[in-house]
Amino acid sequence: MTLETALAELERKLGPRFTRATATLAQYGQSETHISGGLPDAVVFPRTSEEVAMIAQLCAKHGVPMVGRGAGTSLEGHALALNGGVAIDFTKMNQLLAVYPEDMLCVVQPGITREALNAELRATGLFFPVDPGANATVGGMAATRASGTTTVRYGTMRDHVLALEVVLADGRTIRTGSAAPKSAAGYDLTALFVGSEGTLGLMTELTLRLHGQPEAISAAVCGFDTITHAVDCVIATIQNGIPMARIEFLDTTAVEACNAYAGNTLAAQPQLLVEFHGSPVGVQEQTERFAKIAAEMGSTGFTWAQAAEERTKLWQMRYNAYPAVLALRPGATALVTDVCVPISKLAQAVEETRAEIAQSPIMGPILGHVGDGNFHAILLVDKKNPVEMAAAKHLSARMVERALRLGGTITGEHGIGCGKLDYMAAEHGAAWDVMGQLKRALDPACLMNPGKMVRQT
Amino acid sequence: MTLETALAELERKLGPRFTRATATLAQYGQSETHISGGLPDAVVFPRTSEEVAMIAQLCAKHGVPMVGRGAGTSLEGHALALNGGVAIDFTKMNQLLAVYPEDMLCVVQPGITREALNAELRATGLFFPVDPGANATVGGMAATRASGTTTVRYGTMRDHVLALEVVLADGRTIRTGSAAPKSAAGYDLTALFVGSEGTLGLMTELTLRLHGQPEAISAAVCGFDTITHAVDCVIATIQNGIPMARIEFLDTTAVEACNAYAGNTLAAQPQLLVEFHGSPVGVQEQTERFAKIAAEMGSTGFTWAQAAEERTKLWQMRYNAYPAVLALRPGATALVTDVCVPISKLAQAVEETRAEIAQSPIMGPILGHVGDGNFHAILLVDKKNPVEMAAAKHLSARMVERALRLGGTITGEHGIGCGKLDYMAAEHGAAWDVMGQLKRALDPACLMNPGKMVRQT
């Protein structure tokens, strides 16, 4: 058996960093969400790019699927080994390899988590801003084109990966991009691999853009009587060129969940949580201008959080929104939806989603990175109850259809994985076939994360 | 003859918007620079996406090369029809199709020029910032991943094209991206087409990000005794998080050329031209902080230009740098180089280039978008003098080699075209083969701008 030959060779080469232990394999068949299945035949823990290339060469030779995995925090089953094969766990490739303060860049291995990276960067005065909530690995974040709370100001992973080392399906290692801030030299391979979810290659080294830690930060929370007023406030703020570093939306149910979980006393109405970064003077000006716009949009309960401690409390509440929502229904599983629309359509998309959830048997608070037109409903279900699962999946499908109808996308930041493959044709039409052509060009045997991203032939 | 069949059919369908007139064809065999050659067999002027698809379908059927062309301002011979075929002139597809002020987006046909676009946008309070100097078409700018003076603040074309309609080599029309501000849904085809120089498809519609016209603008010019001090000033400004909207560098020779051309009296030393955008308070703060940093780096002759008229004069001088340099040697042709390096290596790259030009028989002022690590030497040559041409090409090759040695790229913004194909292997290694694989996947007969971008097989 060629699979067995490949695995025996991998075990010989990697020793204790190779395993077929049943309990471990079972772990890799699980994900953060209701999506599971697809056990790998083995798990390997490479330490170097060379080892990844060796693994890929062996797998290519023997026709064995390869599925990369970071912290396992993806929400659409990206790292499930649907066709078996080798799960490549990158968590031992977790080094910060270099920092270039003058260029505001760093070079990392893919398995470093964003929190570990920022802890290591602290003394340099620089930071890596992309913040999807979970303490994901940077490689996983690049593979899924992650974004999050700070994207309105700093951008997504697309804007932060400047160069890559990638191991291809045939075991070749290539380098894309450079440390130059921009380039017009050829196809943008870096952008092609970012967001490709391990289906075109395995990232083994990333050059990341960094930013100076802001001199001053201030944050605020303010309530609105309607979702539309909250979104209008965000639109006006953007149009006025006020650079928000974060602007997060919580609907009434989400606010109630956070209040109950953290002992807060926010008014039970749509709330915006906002943060500004800059010089002391700049932040002062931004906050004042934002307060004026918010007041014009009828905001109430406006509260500043300028002290670090108050800000921490505010954002801790936001970070804990997920467990807070889960606590609304102990024992429930979350089906976390994710769509993104043009910001002019955001209020409509959220209002219609809100109304549909209200008419369903499902509880589902809504939160959003509203500066990006991106929002999530966290649908709470008993995953053993087929009626509830069907209702939740129906709501999710309706959100996706609505997003497309409004000119948006089926996923703002969670990616496709297993969960959204069926919507790719609706979003991309013939362009989805083009993705398939690219996939076949680089991975004709479909060994890289098979069953994901492209049309199954 | 299948070429003749295709052309006859195109003539029948396009009528007066098809030509084989010798004088017109000859025009399309010229470029802005010393690079020329490669006459098309015909020129067509489509008006709609459907016409472009029809042209591509006919060309595909009959194996006829297709070469897109905008304003013809590219500098590396991008639009030369090296294998003959049909030149597709997009200048009649020059409409602003829609503006979405709340989403800060517009939809354009590829043939609109950036100046025409901004003229049409003026009343909306929005503007399109990418400014490569020439009044290029937006489609051409996207095809070459153009950037320019404002990139340090606003980014390149890569950051401004949110969605595309593209006609492929086989005549299929696809749409990439959406009007949502971000997406994690599949391969980033938009980024793949941006910068592909017409070798993967023809852009027929572009959705572009816009920005609010700044409330306040101020500009300044300041001199430094060395290139290194000027660059150090730029690095410190970036590290301090001061958002420069433009930061342009002129070396001593370029300053002298501008002085002579426009009757300015800038000191004959390395000069920085800088501009700040923002609120009145923000701009005031930025300019003061910049002035302080510049003073610390030993700047002299610091002059503010806050009135619109003074700013216009300052930037007019920068825009006229190219004719000003050409005027240094009447009758000469410019060989315009373009490299980009990590900003920490910029002073070294410029100093070494400066020294090498000084030792050559060629006159070559240096200008740069220093916030991006990007600079140009404008080498003045008598293109009929083979010794001079050889010397200039040698200088250009040395700049490219130096940029790569310092971790940079062979072109920051001008692209590959005919002029830089020979350097692609040196920059990309095995990744260049991957570009070839992608090209063959989408254009197996190599009909889209043949002879460009990828390795010739």
Chai-1 contact restraints between the chains, C-beta under 6 A:
chainA,res_idxA,chainB,res_idxB,connection_type,confidence,min_distance_angstrom,max_distance_angstrom,comment,restraint_id
A,E102,B,I235,contact,1.0,0.0,6.0,A-B,restraint_1
A,E102,B,S344,contact,1.0,0.0,6.0,A-B,restraint_2
A,D103,B,P342,contact,1.0,0.0,6.0,A-B,restraint_3
A,D103,B,I343,contact,1.0,0.0,6.0,A-B,restraint_4
A,D103,B,S344,contact,1.0,0.0,6.0,A-B,restraint_5
A,T144,B,A184,contact,1.0,0.0,6.0,A-B,restraint_6
A,R145,B,A184,contact,1.0,0.0,6.0,A-B,restraint_7
A,S147,B,K182,contact,1.0,0.0,6.0,A-B,restraint_8
A,T156,B,K182,contact,1.0,0.0,6.0,A-B,restraint_9
A,R172,B,A430,contact,1.0,0.0,6.0,A-B,restraint_10
A,I174,B,A430,contact,1.0,0.0,6.0,A-B,restraint_11
A,I174,B,A431,contact,1.0,0.0,6.0,A-B,restraint_12
A,I174,B,V434,contact,1.0,0.0,6.0,A-B,restraint_13
A,T176,B,A431,contact,1.0,0.0,6.0,A-B,restraint_14
A,S178,B,G408,contact,1.0,0.0,6.0,A-B,restraint_15
A,S178,B,T409,contact,1.0,0.0,6.0,A-B,restraint_16
A,A179,B,P342,contact,1.0,0.0,6.0,A-B,restraint_17
A,A179,B,G407,contact,1.0,0.0,6.0,A-B,restraint_18
A,A180,B,C340,contact,1.0,0.0,6.0,A-B,restraint_19
A,A180,B,V341,contact,1.0,0.0,6.0,A-B,restraint_20
A,A180,B,P342,contact,1.0,0.0,6.0,A-B,restraint_21
A,A180,B,G373,contact,1.0,0.0,6.0,A-B,restraint_22
A,A180,B,G408,contact,1.0,0.0,6.0,A-B,restraint_23
A,A180,B,T409,contact,1.0,0.0,6.0,A-B,restraint_24
A,P181,B,D372,contact,1.0,0.0,6.0,A-B,restraint_25
A,P181,B,G373,contact,1.0,0.0,6.0,A-B,restraint_26
A,K182,B,S147,contact,1.0,0.0,6.0,A-B,restraint_27
A,K182,B,T156,contact,1.0,0.0,6.0,A-B,restraint_28
A,K182,B,D372,contact,1.0,0.0,6.0,A-B,restraint_29
A,K182,B,G412,contact,1.0,0.0,6.0,A-B,restraint_30
A,S183,B,T409,contact,1.0,0.0,6.0,A-B,restraint_31
A,A184,B,T144,contact,1.0,0.0,6.0,A-B,restraint_32
A,A184,B,R145,contact,1.0,0.0,6.0,A-B,restraint_33
A,A184,B,T411,contact,1.0,0.0,6.0,A-B,restraint_34
A,A184,B,E413,contact,1.0,0.0,6.0,A-B,restraint_35
A,A184,B,G415,contact,1.0,0.0,6.0,A-B,restraint_36
A,A185,B,T409,contact,1.0,0.0,6.0,A-B,restraint_37
A,A185,B,I410,contact,1.0,0.0,6.0,A-B,restraint_38
A,A185,B,T411,contact,1.0,0.0,6.0,A-B,restraint_39
A,A185,B,E427,contact,1.0,0.0,6.0,A-B,restraint_40
A,G186,B,M435,contact,1.0,0.0,6.0,A-B,restraint_41
A,Y187,B,S196,contact,1.0,0.0,6.0,A-B,restraint_42
A,Y187,B,M435,contact,1.0,0.0,6.0,A-B,restraint_43
A,D188,B,A191,contact,1.0,0.0,6.0,A-B,restraint_44
A,D188,B,G195,contact,1.0,0.0,6.0,A-B,restraint_45
A,L189,B,A431,contact,1.0,0.0,6.0,A-B,restraint_46
A,A191,B,D188,contact,1.0,0.0,6.0,A-B,restraint_47
A,A191,B,A191,contact,1.0,0.0,6.0,A-B,restraint_48
A,L192,B,L192,contact,1.0,0.0,6.0,A-B,restraint_49
A,G195,B,D188,contact,1.0,0.0,6.0,A-B,restraint_50
A,S196,B,Y187,contact,1.0,0.0,6.0,A-B,restraint_51
A,G212,B,Q239,contact,1.0,0.0,6.0,A-B,restraint_52
A,G212,B,G241,contact,1.0,0.0,6.0,A-B,restraint_53
A,I235,B,E102,contact,1.0,0.0,6.0,A-B,restraint_54
A,Q239,B,G212,contact,1.0,0.0,6.0,A-B,restraint_55
A,G241,B,G212,contact,1.0,0.0,6.0,A-B,restraint_56
A,V281,B,E285,contact,1.0,0.0,6.0,A-B,restraint_57
A,G282,B,G282,contact,1.0,0.0,6.0,A-B,restraint_58
A,E285,B,V281,contact,1.0,0.0,6.0,A-B,restraint_59
A,C340,B,A180,contact,1.0,0.0,6.0,A-B,restraint_60
A,V341,B,A180,contact,1.0,0.0,6.0,A-B,restraint_61
A,P342,B,D103,contact,1.0,0.0,6.0,A-B,restraint_62
A,P342,B,A179,contact,1.0,0.0,6.0,A-B,restraint_63
A,P342,B,A180,contact,1.0,0.0,6.0,A-B,restraint_64
A,I343,B,D103,contact,1.0,0.0,6.0,A-B,restraint_65
A,S344,B,E102,contact,1.0,0.0,6.0,A-B,restraint_66
A,S344,B,D103,contact,1.0,0.0,6.0,A-B,restraint_67
A,D372,B,P181,contact,1.0,0.0,6.0,A-B,restraint_68
A,D372,B,K182,contact,1.0,0.0,6.0,A-B,restraint_69
A,G373,B,A180,contact,1.0,0.0,6.0,A-B,restraint_70
A,G373,B,P181,contact,1.0,0.0,6.0,A-B,restraint_71
A,G407,B,A179,contact,1.0,0.0,6.0,A-B,restraint_72
A,G408,B,S178,contact,1.0,0.0,6.0,A-B,restraint_73
A,G408,B,A180,contact,1.0,0.0,6.0,A-B,restraint_74
A,T409,B,S178,contact,1.0,0.0,6.0,A-B,restraint_75
A,T409,B,A180,contact,1.0,0.0,6.0,A-B,restraint_76
A,T409,B,S183,contact,1.0,0.0,6.0,A-B,restraint_77
A,T409,B,A185,contact,1.0,0.0,6.0,A-B,restraint_78
A,I410,B,A185,contact,1.0,0.0,6.0,A-B,restraint_79
A,T411,B,A184,contact,1.0,0.0,6.0,A-B,restraint_80
A,T411,B,A185,contact,1.0,0.0,6.0,A-B,restraint_81
A,G412,B,K182,contact,1.0,0.0,6.0,A-B,restraint_82
A,E413,B,A184,contact,1.0,0.0,6.0,A-B,restraint_83
A,G415,B,A184,contact,1.0,0.0,6.0,A-B,restraint_84
A,E427,B,A185,contact,1.0,0.0,6.0,A-B,restraint_85
A,A430,B,R172,contact,1.0,0.0,6.0,A-B,restraint_86
A,A430,B,I174,contact,1.0,0.0,6.0,A-B,restraint_87
A,A431,B,I174,contact,1.0,0.0,6.0,A-B,restraint_88
A,A431,B,T176,contact,1.0,0.0,6.0,A-B,restraint_89
A,A431,B,L189,contact,1.0,0.0,6.0,A-B,restraint_90
A,V434,B,I174,contact,1.0,0.0,6.0,A-B,restraint_91
A,M435,B,G186,contact,1.0,0.0,6.0,A-B,restraint_92
A,M435,B,Y187,contact,1.0,0.0,6.0,A-B,restraint_93
A,Q437,B,A441,contact,1.0,0.0,6.0,A-B,restraint_94
A,L438,B,A441,contact,1.0,0.0,6.0,A-B,restraint_95
A,A441,B,Q437,contact,1.0,0.0,6.0,A-B,restraint_96
A,A441,B,L438,contact,1.0,0.0,6.0,A-B,restraint_97
A,A441,B,A441,contact,1.0,0.0,6.0,A-B,restraint_98
